[in-house]
């Protein structure tokens, strides 16, 4: 891939010569591959490459963003003219500015977010992984009689950023993932479930056979599912379900939601918002993390932020705009595409692991539910009210018994955070958001 650092710095200088008070150029080069296979046959195979630049200018407190995939001199001249024209008719705001120059220092330690081997990994090997994964899952049990298909995705990306505060940075990163969705049938009733693995490098992926067998295990345990009666019982959240809770927490802790007063976390900095067992962290410096990066979409150096520590809300997550408007420190959470303005985004957001194995958590429950999947979004971000369709496995006397379907779990997110009684030891990153197994006491299950 090309080195566009000089190119990006020159584009910023040209914006200043046209009258901008400040500017930044964000350039992305991307190569990606997508393969879908089903029942041993490759159904789609796509490879593509692209590059594009986004130019953001600031003038008298106003800002404008323009972008182009044509990097020719003539095209960029038009881009610069359009940027200045838009800035002249845009309202000003004190939050429209570049980050404080003291924050503009890329994280220097190795992050292991790029895999050279991925550049030359053959298509034939990728498709072979899909066939092996699907075949391994189908071979587990005769009741697995169909497949929704297996998939492979990989990408190689170079990000270049330069701004008028003197920052110029560039980094390469890769991502690869594969998964399979299987169908099982019993007594004429079909169920489907899946498993997948994603990583920064080929060597960190779960083996294809393991993924297939995990998908098989998940779909088989759903056979024979039935509802239960409405009741309030302890609930054990599978780590995948825990990730769903983290998505809600991120939306509530997003600086823009706080600024708009559309969050149940407004005004709670320094307050206890959960059980002292809860330690929520956003860490862009994690080695090989799927959300790791040396600097964010505005050039702010990667860092670790303790968001909730011991149940106390310590920080919101902010980019430059939201930090200035809220009067808080920027946490380096600007996420960005070349064709869009920065927004607040998580990096590696996770709940720190506890010390209790998940098997022990389940054994501690006399009657309750092990939740393995949630359906439809049912959270009121303003007040935290929570209602989701759910399925899982019933727990009786500390043992997993029969599958449960067609139930709804309901409550309030803040109340749930207070009711987290045990945090499991099984923290595993399958994506940029990760949670261990969680035991939440006394949540209402609405069944038959």
DRENBA-348873 format. One record per residue (C-alpha): residue in three letters; x, y, z; residue number from 1. Coordinates in steps of 0.2 Angstrom, whole numbers, m for minus. Each point is the difference from the previous one (the first is absolute). Example, Ala and Ser with C-alpha at 12.3 -4.5 7.8 and 13.67 -1.06 7.14 Angstrom:
<atoms>
+--------+-------+-------+-------+-----+
! residu !    c1 !    c2 !    c3 ! num !
+--------+-------+-------+-------+-----+
!    ALA !    62 !   m22 !    39 !   1 !
!    SER !     6 !    17 !    m3 !   2 !
+--------+-------+-------+-------+-----+
</atoms>
This chain:
<atoms>
+--------+-------+-------+-------+-----+
! residu !    c1 !    c2 !    c3 ! num !
+--------+-------+-------+-------+-----+
!    UNK !     0 !     0 !     0 !   1 !
!    UNK !     6 !    18 !    m3 !   2 !
!    UNK !     7 !    11 !    13 !   3 !
!    UNK !   m12 !    15 !    m1 !   4 !
!    UNK !     8 !    10 !    15 !   5 !
!    UNK !     8 !    14 !   m11 !   6 !
!    UNK !   m16 !     0 !   m11 !   7 !
!    UNK !   m11 !     3 !    16 !   8 !
!    UNK !    11 !    14 !     7 !   9 !
!    UNK !     0 !     9 !   m17 !  10 !
!    UNK !   m19 !    m1 !    m1 !  11 !
!    UNK !    m1 !     8 !    18 !  12 !
!    UNK !    12 !    14 !    m5 !  13 !
!    UNK !   m10 !     3 !   m16 !  14 !
!    UNK !   m16 !     2 !    11 !  15 !
!    UNK !     9 !    13 !    11 !  16 !
!    UNK !     6 !    10 !   m15 !  17 !
!    UNK !   m19 !     1 !    m5 !  18 !
!    UNK !    m4 !     8 !    16 !  19 !
!    UNK !    m4 !   m14 !    12 !  20 !
!    UNK !     5 !     3 !    19 !  21 !
!    UNK !     3 !   m19 !     1 !  22 !
!    UNK !    m2 !   m16 !    m9 !  23 !
!    UNK !     3 !   m19 !     0 !  24 !
!    UNK !     1 !   m13 !   m14 !  25 !
!    UNK !    m5 !   m18 !     4 !  26 !
!    UNK !     5 !   m12 !   m14 !  27 !
!    UNK !    m5 !   m19 !     0 !  28 !
!    UNK !     7 !   m14 !   m12 !  29 !
!    UNK !   m10 !   m16 !     2 !  30 !
!    UNK !     1 !   m17 !    m8 !  31 !
!    UNK !   m13 !   m13 !     5 !  32 !
!    UNK !    m6 !   m18 !    m4 !  33 !
!    UNK !   m17 !    m7 !     4 !  34 !
!    UNK !    m5 !   m19 !    m4 !  35 !
!    UNK !   m16 !    m9 !     4 !  36 !
!    UNK !    m2 !   m18 !    m2 !  37 !
!    UNK !   m14 !   m12 !     4 !  38 !
!    UNK !    m1 !   m19 !     0 !  39 !
!    UNK !    17 !    m2 !    m7 !  40 !
!    UNK !    m3 !    13 !   m15 !  41 !
!    UNK !     7 !    17 !    m1 !  42 !
!    UNK !   m14 !    12 !    m3 !  43 !
!    UNK !     8 !    17 !    m1 !  44 !
!    UNK !    18 !     6 !     0 !  45 !
!    UNK !     4 !    18 !    m1 !  46 !
!    UNK !    17 !     9 !     1 !  47 !
!    UNK !     1 !    19 !    m1 !  48 !
!    UNK !    12 !    15 !     3 !  49 !
!    UNK !    m3 !    18 !     3 !  50 !
!    UNK !     7 !    16 !     6 !  51 !
!    UNK !    m7 !    17 !     5 !  52 !
!    UNK !     3 !    16 !     9 !  53 !
!    UNK !   m10 !    10 !    12 !  54 !
!    UNK !     4 !    19 !     2 !  55 !
!    UNK !    m6 !     9 !    15 !  56 !
!    UNK !     2 !    19 !     1 !  57 !
!    UNK !    m3 !    12 !    14 !  58 !
!    UNK !    m3 !    19 !    m2 !  59 !
!    UNK !    m6 !    12 !    13 !  60 !
!    UNK !    m8 !   m13 !    10 !  61 !
!    UNK !    m9 !    m9 !   m14 !  62 !
!    UNK !     5 !   m17 !    m8 !  63 !
!    UNK !    m3 !    m9 !   m16 !  64 !
!    UNK !     5 !   m17 !    m6 !  65 !
!    UNK !     2 !    m6 !   m18 !  66 !
!    UNK !     6 !   m16 !    m7 !  67 !
!    UNK !     6 !    m8 !   m16 !  68 !
!    UNK !     6 !   m16 !    m7 !  69 !
!    UNK !     9 !     9 !   m15 !  70 !
!    UNK !    17 !     6 !     7 !  71 !
!    UNK !     5 !     9 !   m16 !  72 !
!    UNK !     6 !    18 !     2 !  73 !
!    UNK !   m15 !     7 !    m9 !  74 !
!    UNK !   m13 !    m9 !    10 !  75 !
!    UNK !     9 !     5 !    16 !  76 !
!    UNK !    m1 !    19 !    m5 !  77 !
!    UNK !   m19 !    m2 !    m2 !  78 !
!    UNK !     0 !    m9 !    17 !  79 !
!    UNK !     9 !    15 !     8 !  80 !
!    UNK !   m12 !    13 !    m8 !  81 !
!    UNK !   m15 !   m10 !     5 !  82 !
!    UNK !     6 !    m2 !    18 !  83 !
!    UNK !     3 !    19 !     2 !  84 !
!    UNK !   m17 !     4 !    m8 !  85 !
!    UNK !    m9 !   m11 !    12 !  86 !
!    UNK !    10 !     7 !    15 !  87 !
!    UNK !    m5 !    17 !    m4 !  88 !
!    UNK !   m19 !    m4 !     1 !  89 !
!    UNK !     1 !   m12 !    15 !  90 !
!    UNK !    m4 !     6 !    18 !  91 !
!    UNK !    15 !     2 !    12 !  92 !
!    UNK !     2 !    m9 !    16 !  93 !
!    UNK !    14 !     0 !    13 !  94 !
!    UNK !     1 !   m19 !    m1 !  95 !
!    UNK !     5 !     1 !   m18 !  96 !
!    UNK !    19 !    m1 !     1 !  97 !
!    UNK !    15 !   m12 !    m1 !  98 !
!    UNK !     5 !    m9 !    16 !  99 !
!    UNK !    12 !     8 !    12 ! 100 !
!    UNK !    18 !    m2 !    m7 ! 101 !
!    UNK !     6 !    m8 !    16 ! 102 !
!    UNK !   m12 !   m15 !    m3 ! 103 !
!    UNK !     7 !    m3 !   m18 ! 104 !
!    UNK !    13 !   m14 !     3 ! 105 !
!    UNK !    m2 !   m17 !    m7 ! 106 !
!    UNK !     1 !   m15 !    12 ! 107 !
!    UNK !    18 !    m6 !    m2 ! 108 !
!    UNK !     0 !   m18 !     7 ! 109 !
!    UNK !    m4 !   m14 !   m12 ! 110 !
!    UNK !   m18 !    m5 !    m2 ! 111 !
!    UNK !     1 !   m15 !   m11 ! 112 !
!    UNK !   m15 !     5 !   m11 ! 113 !
!    UNK !     8 !    m4 !   m17 ! 114 !
!    UNK !     3 !   m17 !    m7 ! 115 !
!    UNK !    12 !    m1 !   m15 ! 116 !
!    UNK !    m6 !   m18 !    m4 ! 117 !
!    UNK !   m17 !     5 !    m4 ! 118 !
!    UNK !     6 !    10 !   m15 ! 119 !
!    UNK !     4 !   m17 !    m9 ! 120 !
!    UNK !   m12 !   m12 !     8 ! 121 !
!    UNK !    m7 !   m10 !   m15 ! 122 !
!    UNK !   m18 !     1 !    m5 ! 123 !
!    UNK !     0 !   m19 !    m1 ! 124 !
!    UNK !     5 !    m1 !    19 ! 125 !
!    UNK !   m13 !    12 !     5 ! 126 !
!    UNK !   m14 !   m11 !    m9 ! 127 !
!    UNK !     8 !   m16 !     7 ! 128 !
!    UNK !    m3 !     8 !    18 ! 129 !
!    UNK !   m18 !     3 !    m4 ! 130 !
!    UNK !    m3 !   m18 !    m6 ! 131 !
!    UNK !     9 !    m7 !    15 ! 132 !
!    UNK !   m10 !    10 !    12 ! 133 !
!    UNK !   m17 !    m4 !    m7 ! 134 !
!    UNK !     4 !   m18 !    m2 ! 135 !
!    UNK !     7 !    m2 !    18 ! 136 !
!    UNK !   m16 !     8 !     6 ! 137 !
!    UNK !   m12 !   m11 !   m10 ! 138 !
!    UNK !     9 !   m16 !     5 ! 139 !
!    UNK !    m3 !     3 !    19 ! 140 !
!    UNK !   m18 !    m7 !     0 ! 141 !
!    UNK !   m12 !    m7 !   m13 ! 142 !
!    UNK !   m13 !    13 !     5 ! 143 !
!    UNK !    10 !    14 !    m7 ! 144 !
!    UNK !    m7 !    m2 !   m18 ! 145 !
!    UNK !     3 !    16 !    m8 ! 146 !
!    UNK !    11 !    16 !     0 ! 147 !
!    UNK !    m3 !    18 !    m2 ! 148 !
!    UNK !    18 !     1 !    m7 ! 149 !
!    UNK !    17 !     5 !     5 ! 150 !
!    UNK !     9 !    16 !    m2 ! 151 !
!    UNK !    18 !     7 !    m1 ! 152 !
!    UNK !     4 !    19 !     1 ! 153 !
!    UNK !    17 !     8 !     0 ! 154 !
!    UNK !     7 !    18 !    m3 ! 155 !
!    UNK !    16 !     9 !    m1 ! 156 !
!    UNK !    m1 !    18 !     4 ! 157 !
!    UNK !    12 !    15 !     0 ! 158 !
!    UNK !    m5 !    16 !     9 ! 159 !
!    UNK !     9 !    17 !    m2 ! 160 !
!    UNK !    m4 !    15 !     9 ! 161 !
!    UNK !     8 !    18 !     0 ! 162 !
!    UNK !    m6 !    16 !     8 ! 163 !
!    UNK !     5 !    18 !     1 ! 164 !
!    UNK !     5 !    m2 !    18 ! 165 !
!    UNK !    16 !    m9 !    m6 ! 166 !
!    UNK !    m6 !   m18 !     1 ! 167 !
!    UNK !     3 !   m13 !   m13 ! 168 !
!    UNK !    m3 !   m18 !     3 ! 169 !
!    UNK !    m2 !   m16 !    m9 ! 170 !
!    UNK !    m4 !   m18 !     5 ! 171 !
!    UNK !    m5 !   m17 !    m8 ! 172 !
!    UNK !   m12 !   m12 !     7 ! 173 !
!    UNK !    m8 !   m17 !    m5 ! 174 !
!    UNK !   m15 !    m9 !     5 ! 175 !
!    UNK !    m6 !   m18 !    m4 ! 176 !
!    UNK !   m15 !   m10 !     5 ! 177 !
!    UNK !   m10 !   m15 !    m4 ! 178 !
!    UNK !   m16 !    m8 !     6 ! 179 !
!    UNK !   m14 !   m13 !    m3 ! 180 !
!    UNK !   m19 !    m1 !     3 ! 181 !
!    UNK !    m7 !   m17 !     1 ! 182 !
!    UNK !   m18 !    m7 !     0 ! 183 !
!    UNK !    m6 !   m14 !    11 ! 184 !
!    UNK !   m17 !    m9 !     0 ! 185 !
!    UNK !    m9 !   m10 !    13 ! 186 !
!    UNK !   m19 !    m6 !    m1 ! 187 !
!    UNK !    m2 !    12 !   m14 ! 188 !
!    UNK !     6 !    15 !     9 ! 189 !
!    UNK !    15 !     9 !    m7 ! 190 !
!    UNK !    13 !    10 !     9 ! 191 !
!    UNK !    15 !    10 !    m6 ! 192 !
!    UNK !    15 !     7 !     9 ! 193 !
!    UNK !    18 !     5 !    m5 ! 194 !
!    UNK !    18 !     3 !     6 ! 195 !
!    UNK !    14 !    11 !    m7 ! 196 !
!    UNK !    17 !     6 !     4 ! 197 !
!    UNK !     8 !    16 !    m4 ! 198 !
!    UNK !    18 !     6 !     2 ! 199 !
!    UNK !    14 !    12 !    m6 ! 200 !
!    UNK !    10 !   m15 !    m6 ! 201 !
!    UNK !    m2 !   m17 !    m8 ! 202 !
!    UNK !     9 !    m8 !    15 ! 203 !
!    UNK !   m13 !     7 !    12 ! 204 !
!    UNK !   m15 !    m8 !    m8 ! 205 !
!    UNK !    m8 !   m15 !     8 ! 206 !
!    UNK !     2 !   m15 !   m11 ! 207 !
!    UNK !   m13 !    m3 !   m13 ! 208 !
!    UNK !    m5 !   m17 !     8 ! 209 !
!    UNK !    m2 !     8 !    17 ! 210 !
!    UNK !   m11 !    13 !    m7 ! 211 !
!    UNK !   m11 !   m13 !    m8 ! 212 !
!    UNK !    m2 !   m10 !    15 ! 213 !
!    UNK !    m4 !    15 !    11 ! 214 !
!    UNK !   m14 !     5 !   m12 ! 215 !
!    UNK !    m7 !   m18 !     0 ! 216 !
!    UNK !     0 !     0 !    19 ! 217 !
!    UNK !    m9 !    16 !     1 ! 218 !
!    UNK !   m14 !    m5 !   m12 ! 219 !
!    UNK !    m2 !   m17 !     7 ! 220 !
!    UNK !    m3 !     7 !    18 ! 221 !
!    UNK !   m15 !    10 !    m7 ! 222 !
!    UNK !   m10 !   m16 !    m6 ! 223 !
!    UNK !   m15 !    m3 !    10 ! 224 !
!    UNK !    m2 !    18 !     7 ! 225 !
!    UNK !   m15 !     6 !     9 ! 226 !
!    UNK !    m6 !    15 !    10 ! 227 !
!    UNK !    m1 !     1 !    18 ! 228 !
!    UNK !   m12 !     9 !    12 ! 229 !
!    UNK !     2 !    19 !     4 ! 230 !
!    UNK !    11 !     2 !    15 ! 231 !
!    UNK !    15 !     9 !     8 ! 232 !
!    UNK !    16 !   m11 !     0 ! 233 !
!    UNK !    19 !     2 !    m1 ! 234 !
!    UNK !     6 !     1 !   m17 ! 235 !
!    UNK !    17 !    m5 !    m7 ! 236 !
!    UNK !     6 !    10 !   m15 ! 237 !
!    UNK !    10 !   m10 !   m13 ! 238 !
!    UNK !    15 !    11 !    m5 ! 239 !
!    UNK !    m8 !     3 !   m17 ! 240 !
!    UNK !   m15 !     7 !     9 ! 241 !
!    UNK !    12 !    10 !    11 ! 242 !
!    UNK !     6 !     8 !   m15 ! 243 !
!    UNK !   m17 !     6 !    m4 ! 244 !
!    UNK !    m1 !     9 !    17 ! 245 !
!    UNK !    17 !     9 !    m4 ! 246 !
!    UNK !    m8 !     7 !   m16 ! 247 !
!    UNK !   m13 !     7 !    10 ! 248 !
!    UNK !    12 !     7 !    13 ! 249 !
!    UNK !    11 !     8 !   m14 ! 250 !
!    UNK !   m16 !     9 !    m7 ! 251 !
!    UNK !    m4 !     6 !    17 ! 252 !
!    UNK !    18 !     6 !     3 ! 253 !
!    UNK !     3 !     7 !   m17 ! 254 !
!    UNK !     4 !    19 !     2 ! 255 !
!    UNK !   m12 !     5 !   m13 ! 256 !
!    UNK !   m14 !    m9 !     9 ! 257 !
!    UNK !     5 !     9 !    16 ! 258 !
!    UNK !     1 !    17 !    m9 ! 259 !
!    UNK !   m18 !    m3 !    m7 ! 260 !
!    UNK !    m6 !    m6 !    17 ! 261 !
!    UNK !    m6 !   m16 !    m8 ! 262 !
!    UNK !     8 !   m12 !    12 ! 263 !
!    UNK !    m4 !    m8 !    17 ! 264 !
!    UNK !    18 !     4 !     5 ! 265 !
!    UNK !    m2 !    19 !    m1 ! 266 !
!    UNK !     6 !     9 !    15 ! 267 !
!    UNK !     7 !   m16 !     8 ! 268 !
!    UNK !    19 !     3 !    m1 ! 269 !
!    UNK !     7 !    m5 !    17 ! 270 !
!    UNK !   m15 !    m9 !     5 ! 271 !
!    UNK !    m3 !   m19 !     4 ! 272 !
!    UNK !    m9 !    m7 !   m15 ! 273 !
!    UNK !     3 !   m18 !     3 ! 274 !
!    UNK !     7 !   m14 !    11 ! 275 !
!    UNK !    18 !     3 !     6 ! 276 !
!    UNK !     5 !   m16 !   m10 ! 277 !
!    UNK !    m3 !    10 !   m16 ! 278 !
!    UNK !    16 !     7 !    m8 ! 279 !
!    UNK !    m4 !     6 !   m18 ! 280 !
!    UNK !    15 !     5 !   m11 ! 281 !
!    UNK !     3 !     7 !   m17 ! 282 !
!    UNK !    18 !    m4 !    m6 ! 283 !
!    UNK !     7 !     5 !   m17 ! 284 !
!    UNK !    17 !    m6 !     5 ! 285 !
!    UNK !    m4 !   m19 !     2 ! 286 !
!    UNK !    12 !   m11 !    m9 ! 287 !
!    UNK !    m9 !    m8 !   m15 ! 288 !
!    UNK !   m16 !     8 !     5 ! 289 !
!    UNK !   m13 !     1 !   m14 ! 290 !
!    UNK !    m3 !    18 !     6 ! 291 !
!    UNK !    18 !     5 !     3 ! 292 !
!    UNK !     9 !    14 !   m10 ! 293 !
!    UNK !    14 !    12 !     3 ! 294 !
!    UNK !   m11 !    15 !    m2 ! 295 !
!    UNK !   m18 !     4 !    m2 ! 296 !
!    UNK !    m9 !     8 !   m15 ! 297 !
!    UNK !     6 !    17 !     6 ! 298 !
!    UNK !    18 !    m4 !     4 ! 299 !
!    UNK !    m2 !    m2 !    19 ! 300 !
!    UNK !    12 !   m13 !     6 ! 301 !
!    UNK !    m7 !   m17 !     6 ! 302 !
!    UNK !    m4 !    m2 !    18 ! 303 !
!    UNK !    m9 !   m10 !    13 ! 304 !
!    UNK !   m15 !     7 !     9 ! 305 !
!    UNK !    m8 !    m6 !    16 ! 306 !
!    UNK !   m18 !     3 !    m4 ! 307 !
!    UNK !    m7 !    m8 !    15 ! 308 !
!    UNK !    11 !    m5 !    14 ! 309 !
!    UNK !    m7 !    m9 !    15 ! 310 !
!    UNK !   m17 !     4 !    m5 ! 311 !
!    UNK !     4 !    19 !     0 ! 312 !
!    UNK !    m3 !     9 !   m17 ! 313 !
!    UNK !    17 !     8 !    m3 ! 314 !
!    UNK !    m1 !     6 !   m18 ! 315 !
!    UNK !   m10 !     2 !   m15 ! 316 !
!    UNK !     7 !    m4 !   m17 ! 317 !
!    UNK !     4 !    16 !   m11 ! 318 !
!    UNK !     7 !     6 !   m16 ! 319 !
!    UNK !     6 !    18 !    m1 ! 320 !
!    UNK !   m17 !     8 !    m3 ! 321 !
!    UNK !    m9 !    m9 !    14 ! 322 !
!    UNK !    14 !     3 !    12 ! 323 !
!    UNK !     1 !    19 !    m3 ! 324 !
!    UNK !   m19 !     1 !     1 ! 325 !
!    UNK !    m1 !   m10 !    16 ! 326 !
!    UNK !    15 !     8 !     8 ! 327 !
!    UNK !     9 !   m16 !     2 ! 328 !
!    UNK !    16 !    m9 !    m6 ! 329 !
!    UNK !     1 !    m7 !   m17 ! 330 !
!    UNK !     1 !   m19 !     1 ! 331 !
!    UNK !     7 !    m3 !   m17 ! 332 !
!    UNK !   m17 !    m9 !    m6 ! 333 !
!    UNK !    m2 !     9 !   m17 ! 334 !
!    UNK !    m5 !   m14 !   m13 ! 335 !
!    UNK !     1 !     5 !   m18 ! 336 !
!    UNK !    m3 !    m5 !   m18 ! 337 !
!    UNK !     8 !    11 !   m14 ! 338 !
!    UNK !   m17 !     5 !    m6 ! 339 !
!    UNK !    m8 !     5 !    17 ! 340 !
!    UNK !     4 !    11 !    14 ! 341 !
!    UNK !     7 !    m7 !    16 ! 342 !
!    UNK !   m12 !    m8 !    13 ! 343 !
!    UNK !     2 !    m7 !    17 ! 344 !
!    UNK !     4 !   m19 !    m1 ! 345 !
!    UNK !     7 !   m13 !    12 ! 346 !
!    UNK !    17 !    m8 !    m2 ! 347 !
!    UNK !     2 !   m16 !    10 ! 348 !
!    UNK !   m15 !     2 !    12 ! 349 !
!    UNK !    m1 !   m14 !    13 ! 350 !
!    UNK !    m5 !    m5 !    18 ! 351 !
!    UNK !    16 !    m6 !     9 ! 352 !
!    UNK !    m1 !   m19 !     5 ! 353 !
!    UNK !    m4 !    m6 !    17 ! 354 !
!    UNK !     6 !   m15 !     8 ! 355 !
!    UNK !   m15 !   m12 !    m1 ! 356 !
!    UNK !     0 !   m13 !   m14 ! 357 !
!    UNK !   m16 !     0 !   m10 ! 358 !
!    UNK !    m4 !   m18 !     5 ! 359 !
!    UNK !     1 !     5 !    19 ! 360 !
!    UNK !   m12 !    14 !    m4 ! 361 !
!    UNK !   m13 !   m11 !    m7 ! 362 !
!    UNK !     2 !   m12 !    14 ! 363 !
!    UNK !    m4 !    14 !    12 ! 364 !
!    UNK !   m17 !     3 !    m7 ! 365 !
!    UNK !   m15 !   m11 !     7 ! 366 !
!    UNK !   m13 !     6 !   m13 ! 367 !
!    UNK !     4 !    12 !   m14 ! 368 !
!    UNK !     4 !     2 !   m18 ! 369 !
!    UNK !    16 !     0 !   m10 ! 370 !
!    UNK !    m3 !    12 !   m14 ! 371 !
!    UNK !     9 !    m4 !   m16 ! 372 !
!    UNK !    m9 !    12 !   m12 ! 373 !
!    UNK !   m10 !    16 !    m1 ! 374 !
!    UNK !   m12 !     6 !   m13 ! 375 !
!    UNK !    m5 !    18 !    m5 ! 376 !
!    UNK !     6 !    16 !     7 ! 377 !
!    UNK !   m11 !     5 !    15 ! 378 !
!    UNK !     9 !    13 !    10 ! 379 !
!    UNK !    m5 !    18 !     4 ! 380 !
!    UNK !    17 !     9 !     0 ! 381 !
!    UNK !    m8 !    15 !     9 ! 382 !
!    UNK !    m5 !   m10 !    16 ! 383 !
!    UNK !     8 !   m17 !    m2 ! 384 !
!    UNK !   m16 !   m10 !    m1 ! 385 !
!    UNK !     5 !   m17 !    m8 ! 386 !
!    UNK !   m11 !   m14 !    m8 ! 387 !
!    UNK !     7 !   m13 !   m12 ! 388 !
!    UNK !    m6 !   m16 !    m7 ! 389 !
!    UNK !    11 !   m14 !     6 ! 390 !
!    UNK !     4 !   m18 !    m1 ! 391 !
!    UNK !    12 !   m12 !    10 ! 392 !
!    UNK !     0 !   m14 !    12 ! 393 !
!    UNK !    m9 !    m3 !    16 ! 394 !
!    UNK !    11 !    m2 !    16 ! 395 !
!    UNK !    m7 !   m12 !    13 ! 396 !
!    UNK !    10 !    m4 !    16 ! 397 !
!    UNK !    16 !     6 !    m8 ! 398 !
!    UNK !    m2 !   m10 !   m16 ! 399 !
!    UNK !    m5 !     5 !   m18 ! 400 !
!    UNK !   m16 !    m9 !    m4 ! 401 !
!    UNK !   m11 !     4 !   m15 ! 402 !
!    UNK !     1 !    14 !   m13 ! 403 !
!    UNK !   m12 !    15 !     2 ! 404 !
!    UNK !    m7 !    10 !   m14 ! 405 !
!    UNK !   m14 !    13 !    m2 ! 406 !
!    UNK !     4 !    10 !    15 ! 407 !
!    UNK !     3 !    18 !     4 ! 408 !
!    UNK !    12 !     7 !    13 ! 409 !
!    UNK !    m4 !    18 !     7 ! 410 !
!    UNK !     7 !    12 !    12 ! 411 !
!    UNK !    11 !    16 !     1 ! 412 !
!    UNK !    18 !     0 !    m5 ! 413 !
!    UNK !     6 !    10 !    15 ! 414 !
!    UNK !    m9 !   m12 !    11 ! 415 !
!    UNK !     8 !   m15 !    m9 ! 416 !
!    UNK !    17 !     8 !     3 ! 417 !
!    UNK !    m4 !     0 !    18 ! 418 !
!    UNK !    m6 !   m18 !     0 ! 419 !
!    UNK !    16 !    m7 !    m8 ! 420 !
!    UNK !     4 !   m12 !    13 ! 421 !
!    UNK !    15 !   m10 !    m8 ! 422 !
!    UNK !    12 !     4 !   m14 ! 423 !
!    UNK !     7 !   m15 !    m8 ! 424 !
!    UNK !    18 !    m4 !    m4 ! 425 !
!    UNK !    m3 !    m4 !   m18 ! 426 !
!    UNK !     4 !    17 !    m9 ! 427 !
!    UNK !     4 !    m4 !   m18 ! 428 !
!    UNK !     1 !    13 !   m14 ! 429 !
!    UNK !   m10 !    m6 !   m16 ! 430 !
!    UNK !    m2 !    18 !    m5 ! 431 !
!    UNK !     4 !    18 !     6 ! 432 !
!    UNK !   m14 !    m2 !    14 ! 433 !
!    UNK !     2 !   m14 !    12 ! 434 !
!    UNK !    m8 !    m6 !    17 ! 435 !
!    UNK !     3 !   m15 !    11 ! 436 !
!    UNK !   m15 !   m10 !     6 ! 437 !
!    UNK !   m11 !    10 !    12 ! 438 !
!    UNK !   m12 !    m5 !    13 ! 439 !
!    UNK !   m14 !    13 !     3 ! 440 !
!    UNK !   m12 !    m3 !    14 ! 441 !
!    UNK !   m19 !     0 !    m1 ! 442 !
!    UNK !    m5 !     6 !   m18 ! 443 !
!    UNK !   m18 !    m2 !    m6 ! 444 !
!    UNK !    m2 !   m13 !   m13 ! 445 !
!    UNK !   m17 !     2 !    m9 ! 446 !
!    UNK !    m6 !   m17 !    m7 ! 447 !
!    UNK !   m16 !    m9 !    m2 ! 448 !
+--------+-------+-------+-------+-----+
</atoms>
